[in-house]
Amino acid sequence: MAGRPKKKAVGSKKAKPSGPAACAVLWGLDPSGEKGAAMRAVLREMGVVARTATYERLGDPAGAFARLVGFRPASVDYAGPAPECGEFVLLCGLTNAQVDEFLARSREAGCTVGAKALLTKANRTWPLVRLIEAVAAEHAANA
């Protein structure tokens, strides 16, 4: 009938996305190796998605690994030198309590990694290889 407002269907209100899921980007931690498997087990127990960074994707912005809105993988595969850093973990979207829990659990499991970072507004645009190298250099300078 004309002039009569339509009734809204129950439950039709759109839910806002809660943002990307918490994840950890792993470099140099082979899933079939003991340390890599232990690291993935710790993350799985915490409900954190583990994403393996491959050589070809090292040129992608760090924010693309976290699947942040507006971030896309690089249009061409990375072809530069591999980072000298053997192992690296980038934690994305974790609370301070979750970071503390991750550090404690990885110590308990014997799978600690020296070079690690949190995804921030400052570094989310950096190619992953640049972030790995910067964190590794800082870690070496403080050692």
C-alpha positions in Angstrom: 0.0 0.0 0.0 1.2 3.4 -0.9 2.4 5.7 1.9 2.9 2.9 4.4 6.4 2.6 5.7 8.0 -0.8 5.3 8.7 -2.8 8.4 12.3 -3.7 9.1 13.1 -7.4 9.2 14.2 -8.6 12.6 18.0 -8.9 12.7 18.5 -7.0 9.5 20.9 -4.5 11.1 24.3 -4.8 9.6 27.1 -5.8 11.9 30.2 -3.7 11.8 33.3 -5.7 11.1 35.5 -6.1 14.1 38.7 -5.6 12.1 41.3 -8.1 11.1 41.9 -11.1 13.3 45.0 -11.1 15.5 47.8 -12.7 13.6 51.5 -13.4 13.7 53.7 -13.2 10.6 56.5 -15.7 10.8 59.8 -15.5 8.8 62.4 -18.3 8.9 60.3 -20.6 11.1 59.6 -23.6 9.0 56.3 -25.3 10.0 57.9 -28.7 9.7 60.8 -27.7 12.0 60.6 -28.2 15.7 60.8 -24.5 16.6 58.4 -23.5 13.9 55.9 -26.2 14.9 56.2 -25.2 18.6 55.7 -21.5 17.7 52.5 -22.3 15.6 51.2 -24.5 18.5 51.6 -21.6 21.0 49.8 -19.2 18.6 47.0 -21.7 17.8 46.4 -22.2 21.6 46.0 -18.5 21.9 43.6 -18.2 19.0 46.1 -16.2 16.9 46.4 -16.9 13.2 50.0 -17.8 12.1 50.9 -16.5 8.6 54.2 -17.7 7.0 56.0 -15.0 5.1 57.6 -16.4 1.9 60.5 -14.9 0.1 58.3 -13.8 -2.8 56.1 -11.8 -0.4 58.9 -9.9 1.4 58.1 -6.7 -0.6 54.5 -6.7 0.6 53.6 -3.9 3.1 53.5 -5.3 6.7 49.8 -4.1 6.8 48.9 -6.5 4.0 50.0 -9.5 6.0 47.6 -8.3 8.8 44.9 -7.9 6.1 44.4 -4.3 7.1 41.8 -2.4 5.1 43.5 -0.5 2.2 46.6 -2.7 2.2 47.3 -5.0 -0.7 50.2 -7.3 -1.6 52.9 -5.8 -3.8 52.0 -6.0 -7.5 55.3 -7.9 -8.3 57.1 -10.6 -6.4 60.1 -9.5 -4.3 63.4 -10.2 -6.0 66.0 -8.6 -3.6 68.3 -10.1 -1.1 66.8 -12.2 1.7 67.1 -10.7 5.2 70.2 -11.9 7.1 68.0 -12.3 10.1 67.3 -16.0 10.4 64.0 -15.8 12.3 61.4 -13.0 12.8 57.9 -12.6 14.3 55.6 -9.7 13.6 52.6 -9.6 16.0 49.5 -7.9 14.6 46.4 -6.8 16.5 47.4 -8.3 19.9 46.6 -6.6 23.1 49.4 -5.9 25.6 48.1 -8.8 27.7 48.2 -11.1 24.7 51.8 -10.0 23.9 52.8 -10.8 27.4 51.1 -14.2 27.2 52.8 -14.9 23.9 56.2 -14.1 25.3 55.6 -16.3 28.4 54.2 -19.2 26.4 56.9 -19.2 23.8 59.6 -19.2 26.6 57.8 -22.1 28.2 57.7 -24.0 24.9 61.3 -23.2 24.2 60.6 -21.4 20.9 61.6 -17.8 21.6 62.7 -15.6 18.7 65.1 -12.7 19.2 63.8 -10.4 16.4 60.2 -9.6 16.9 58.0 -6.5 16.5 54.5 -5.2 16.9 52.6 -3.9 13.8 52.2 -0.1 14.4 50.8 2.8 12.4 54.5 3.8 11.8 55.6 0.5 10.3 52.5 -0.9 8.7 53.4 0.7 5.3 56.9 -0.7 5.3 57.8 -3.6 3.1 58.2 -6.6 5.4 61.9 -7.1 4.4 62.6 -3.5 5.5 60.9 -4.1 8.9 62.7 -7.4 9.4 66.1 -5.8 8.7 65.4 -2.7 10.9 64.3 -4.9 13.9 67.2 -7.3 13.4 69.7 -4.3 13.3 68.1 -2.8 16.5 68.2 -6.2 18.2 71.9 -6.7 17.3 72.8 -3.2 18.5 71.2 -3.9 21.9 72.7 -7.3 22.3 
